[in-house]
Amino acid sequence: MRKLIISMIVILLVFSELNVSIAEMSIGDATEPEAECEEQLESDSEENLATEDVELQESDSEEKLATRCEEQSELDSEGNSVTEGEEQLEPDNEGNSVTEGEGQLEPEIEENLTTEGEEQPESEIEEDLTTEREEQAESENEENLANACETQQGAESEEEPVTEGEEQLESDSEENLATEAEEQSKSDVEEKVIDCEEEEEPESEENLEIDCVEKFDSEGELEIEGKGQPESNSKEELVTEGEEQEELDSEEKSAPKCKRDIRKAGMPISSVGKIGNIDFSQLDDSPNDLNGFTQITKNEGMELHTKDSKGRKYYMYFGDLYNGRSVESLNNSSSYLQHNDDWFRPLPSMNETLQDVVYKGKYTNASFMQIATALAINPYLENGVVTYYYYEGRASKDGRGNGLTIASGDSPSSSAQNTTTQMPILKLYKNEETHELIAYAAVVYIGATYDYLLGYIKIKMSPVSNIGRINVNMKYLKKENMYPYTNLAYAAHLDIGKRHTNSRMYSLGDNKGMYLHEKGMGDGQDYVLYFLRDGYANSPVAFRGNDNPNETPAFSLDTFPQLNTMGIKDPGKDVMYPYQTHPGWAFRWEPMLQEPNKVREENLQIAVTDKPVPPDPPVTSFPPVIQLDNEGEFTKSGYHIKGTWKDADSDYVTLFYKIGDNNGQIGVYKNPNLNTDVPWEFTIPIAQIEKGLDQVIMVYAYDGTNISNFETKKISPKLTITEQVFSKDGTVPTEIAPNETLKFEILVDSGYITKDKGTYGELTIIHKYDTHLEPPTDLKIIDVNGREIGTTIYNASSNTILAIANTNLPRSTKVKVTFNAKVKENAAKGEFVTGWAVATGKYSTGDEINQVSNNVKIIITGVIGVLEFVSAPQAISFGDKLTISSRNKTYHPINLDAPLAVKDNRSLSKKPSWAMTARLDQPLTGKKTRSTLDSLHYRYGGNVSILTEDASVQIYKKETTNGEVVNISDTWNPDGDGLYLEVTAGTAKADAYEGTIRWVLQDVPLNK
């Protein structure tokens, strides 16, 4: 702060009867539970078994099973057609017809079932458990609902829904329902006891969890479908284990605890909220996955256009579809009620919960994906629709060996656990331009007492050629953490157009897949169905067939009992597989270590044609061509890219991108103009591309048959170099005078973030030094914290400054080169001081550095501007005939020998401002009496201050807008601002008073 000080002495105030005078004046200069369920089982007490049995009957098992069986009874009572080989039996006592494999429960048997495990001695219970199946197998008249799941011993080759696992329950049979629920409760207790006791076996400590879960598995299939009991062999194994374990337990003093962490098995479906609030985004490649898709509220097929349909129509479809339908019924939105299938079945509303959907009793199952065929016949004739799942296209009626299955285990070779095909569709989308379907479904495990959410699955069906071939893309998001490994399998218990046992399977050879060729369908044309496992990504790796209707599930003894069970050997092209009684088969994929909240992806390709032609795409087709522009930029939403594509022979082309571990779909485009460049553009979501790192973007196209070339582009942060100049006070100047000093700053920002591991390697910053400046001072290269990070050199002969960064300096560091420079005294007015810099070199990654800064430019003025006094009064007169008064009196100056004036000619670019203050060096003092008067006042801006020796008073302030003289004393006014004398009555004496005022001029910023 610069101060200019003027002192003024008021020499004399003479108070007499008439006058006051001022005699002299002088001027002077101044310089920032797990919840564990434990079941204590008593080793020597059968009462526990009875107690648990009763409790289970009274709790969820009876209520839940009875409810679901009642629902199934209602469905069955609407009428089901008699299947091939089905026999009509004599009416029972109540007039209900009984089908093969189904018997009326005798009263005494019901009584035995009720009391079994409650009142019988230990030895009798063991005997009953051992002989129960043998007795039931010998006597058909004593069959009941509990043995409906068993393999029919000595059964004929005829097949019907009952023997295939579908339990026909009569709606008016209350006893049957109660007994089945009671039997199920008994089974639950037996299995609980067995599983928990098995924990004591030294060689299989880990079997505890597996056994407990297997109980849920076998019962789960029963309860979700309300149709079939657990399979016979699994129950026989449990009974055997139970017998052995009871003998073991009799020797033990106490039973171990059965520990089951319910959370490990997955989230109870009762904990899942509204469907509309479920987040499926992890299953999507990008937020653009559903572009062009429309959500639909009823389940319907998407027509699959083929090159030569010959009057047929093909549909990609989820769920049951009855083979006996007419083609016209596909247009009837309520026909699913008549045919008890899923065509046009309403899908869940977004306000429903997952529990609502599962307990409703009937939903569309995403695991039953297929191609349905509408034959070229009279649309009103029956049997106009062809599908391939047993029973008659309604896969859920069979419950064994149809559709997609998900299983888990402790290792790749583990037996399959938590197996489920229950995947209720929660959301369904269609794209009528690309003819695609996308289903989002829950993967549900139905247990005896708890129903669990294992995860979510996204299934997308897309055409891949114009000859009836589709790709089924499956993405499974795992939510449970009970087992580390998962695997997927797809199976079909075949029933093509009700031909079932007459269907034959043939190999495509070289492990390419299998096909079925049905001749002379209802429209006279052939029907050829292909299941392919070669020639595309994430395809199945193993195939097994079987002839056992009770072992058709994908993960069962006759198919894949372990997650990695080997497939059978391919017999050779067009060789028929030897499965001719109950043709069934299964594909599986590789078991995979899958952590919770991680997604695995698999594909399956299916084709339907009217003649045995190779389903592979034509080899003469041409791949699309894609081009990616070099230009790209970050936006608020992500990184924007663009380019062109073209294709010579396809109707649609799909564009994809990949960046790091993220990949997704750019879009699906029509191709109306073959082999013509079509522009495209896309913004990669900001969540998938992190600024401040090196990344590679790859794009490619797929036309359903061929993949295009791969275009790549490396994107790296852009280095910036910025030069700035400041005055000594930190402001940015536009003009400068000789002898004034400038401060230069050159900032280099690579754009990399701290996560980056690269270094600057070779970084040199060169500044062109201006010749109007004297040699630089305080030259250094530093980081933002002021730490020196390299060396600097000033070369006077070349007028350059050279700054070299340390080679191991992380390139995420912001680099500064700073120095001070004084303008030469002889610098010519009107010329300019200029400056610019360039950064060159090579990063440790090998990428080149070459970036030029902005150019700074400052004009040189002739002189250095100053703030100064122009003048100050040496004498101020208040009058020489002042009268002592008995009242207060005010007097204003009547004469100044010079004005109080200031001039500021400093550079206006600096927005200069100043202020003036005043205080007394000596108060008004009488020469004779030496008395003092505190009477000098100054009014400024409405504020009145008394001038004293103790403090300075601001009397003026101004922001300079031009170089003109400011006359402060001209603003003095009796009614406004200015200096004046106010004498209090009785304080003045007859004397001459004099004093001294000090004026101080200050270069200060104004208070805004």
Sequence and secondary structure as in RCSB ss.txt:
>XXXX:A:sequence
MRKLIISMIVILLVFSELNVSIAEMSIGDATEPEAECEEQLESDSEENLATEDVELQESDSEEKLATRCEEQSEL
DSEGNSVTEGEEQLEPDNEGNSVTEGEGQLEPEIEENLTTEGEEQPESEIEEDLTTEREEQAESENEENLANACE
TQQGAESEEEPVTEGEEQLESDSEENLATEAEEQSKSDVEEKVIDCEEEEEPESEENLEIDCVEKFDSEGELEIE
GKGQPESNSKEELVTEGEEQEELDSEEKSAPKCKRDIRKAGMPISSVGKIGNIDFSQLDDSPNDLNGFTQITKNE
GMELHTKDSKGRKYYMYFGDLYNGRSVESLNNSSSYLQHNDDWFRPLPSMNETLQDVVYKGKYTNASFMQIATAL
AINPYLENGVVTYYYYEGRASKDGRGNGLTIASGDSPSSSAQNTTTQMPILKLYKNEETHELIAYAAVVYIGATY
DYLLGYIKIKMSPVSNIGRINVNMKYLKKENMYPYTNLAYAAHLDIGKRHTNSRMYSLGDNKGMYLHEKGMGDGQ
DYVLYFLRDGYANSPVAFRGNDNPNETPAFSLDTFPQLNTMGIKDPGKDVMYPYQTHPGWAFRWEPMLQEPNKVR
EENLQIAVTDKPVPPDPPVTSFPPVIQLDNEGEFTKSGYHIKGTWKDADSDYVTLFYKIGDNNGQIGVYKNPNLN
TDVPWEFTIPIAQIEKGLDQVIMVYAYDGTNISNFETKKISPKLTITEQVFSKDGTVPTEIAPNETLKFEILVDS
GYITKDKGTYGELTIIHKYDTHLEPPTDLKIIDVNGREIGTTIYNASSNTILAIANTNLPRSTKVKVTFNAKVKE
NAAKGEFVTGWAVATGKYSTGDEINQVSNNVKIIITGVIGVLEFVSAPQAISFGDKLTISSRNKTYHPINLDAPL
AVKDNRSLSKKPSWAMTARLDQPLTGKKTRSTLDSLHYRYGGNVSILTEDASVQIYKKETTNGEVVNISDTWNPD
GDGLYLEVTAGTAKADAYEGTIRWVLQDVPLNK
>XXXX:A:secstr
  EEEEEEEE     BSS        EEEE      EEEE  TT THHHHHHHHHHHHTHHHHHHHHHHHHHHHH
HHT     TT       TTS    TT     HHHHHHHHHTTTTS HHHHHHHHHHHHHHHHH GGG  GGGTTS
  TT  S   TTTTT     TT HHHHHHHHHHHHHHHHHHHHHHHHGGG TT TTHHHHHHHHHHHHHHHHHHH
TS    HHHHHHHHHHHHHHHHHHTT SS  EEEE GGGG EEGGG  BGGG   GGGSSSTTTTTT EEESB  
 EEE  S  TT EEEEEES   TT  SGGGG TTHHHHHTS TT B   TTSBHHHHHHTS   BTT EEEEEE 
SS TTSSS EE  BTTTT HHHH SS EEEEEEESSTTSB EEEE   BEEEEEEETTTTEEEEEEEEEEE SS 
EEEEEEEEEEEEE SSSSEEEEEEEEEE   S SEEEEEEEEEB GGG GGG  EEE STT EEEEEE S TTS 
 EEEEEE SSSTT   EEEEE  TTS SSSSTTS SBTT        TT B S  SS EEEEE   EE  TT EE
EEEEEEEEESS    S  TT    EEEE S  EE SSEEEEEEEEE SS SEEEEEEEETTEEEEEEEEE SSTT
  EEEEEEEEGGGS TTS EEEEEEEE SS B   EEEEE    EEEEEEE TTS   SEE TT EEEEEEEEE 
   TT   B SEEEEEEE  TTB   EEEEEEETTS B EEEEEETTTTEEEEEE TT BTTS EEEEEEEEB T
T  TT EEEEEEEEEEE TTS EEEEE   EEEEE SS   EEEEE  S EE  S  B  SS EEE   EESS  
EEEE S GGG  EEEEEEEEEEEEEETTT  EE  EEEEETTEEEE  SS  EEEEEEE SSS EEESGGG  TT
SSEEEEEE TTT  SS EEEEEEEEEE      
